[in-house]
Amino acid sequence: MFIALVSCRDKASEKRIAELESRLAQIESNKQAPAPVPSATPEAAPVPEQKPEGPLPVVEFNTTDHDFGTIDEGKKVTVTYTVKNVGQAPLIIQNAQPSCGCTDPDWTKTPIPVGGSGFVKASFDSKGKPGINNKTITVTANTWPKTTVLKFKAMVTPKPDGANGPTVK
């Protein structure tokens, strides 16, 4: 009786496989016939951003790269990038997105007037980050282009073994 069940299951499986192969053949034959491609519709196609009309702010950073040099693991270090609006409209920094959770950004939240200055600050926590670290902060503003990438690096010296104190036996 067990063999009969297996053979019934095999027949059911064979039938299901035949149905799937038939559907696959049908789908493949439909691909050969010209059909509208869903991604070709204006709604599905990504529209590249265009430069806005009118006067725009222009962001100028004192530097876009910073090197902390060699630091000890566990140390928190901070760099402040100075930003100046050299454009023709108030500058609004909308976001500063770090490349990882070990970096905590802060930035000027109020509009920066033409000729005015602001900041983007990055605090890096080196805990658990021994070795060479290259991090970024993507700054989004009402400029063209909309994003600017700020970078910093640090060589983090690992904690020596036993840095948490002597082991009690």
Secondary structure, 3 states (H helix, E strand, C coil): CHHHHHHHHHHHHHHHHHHHHHHHHHHHHHHHCCCCCHHHCCCCCCCCCCCCCCCCCCEEECCCEEEEEEEECCCEEEEEEEEEECCCCCECEEEEEECCCCEEEEECCCCECCCCEEEEEEEEECCCCCEEEEEEEEEEECCCCCEEEEEEEEEEECCCCCCCCCCCC
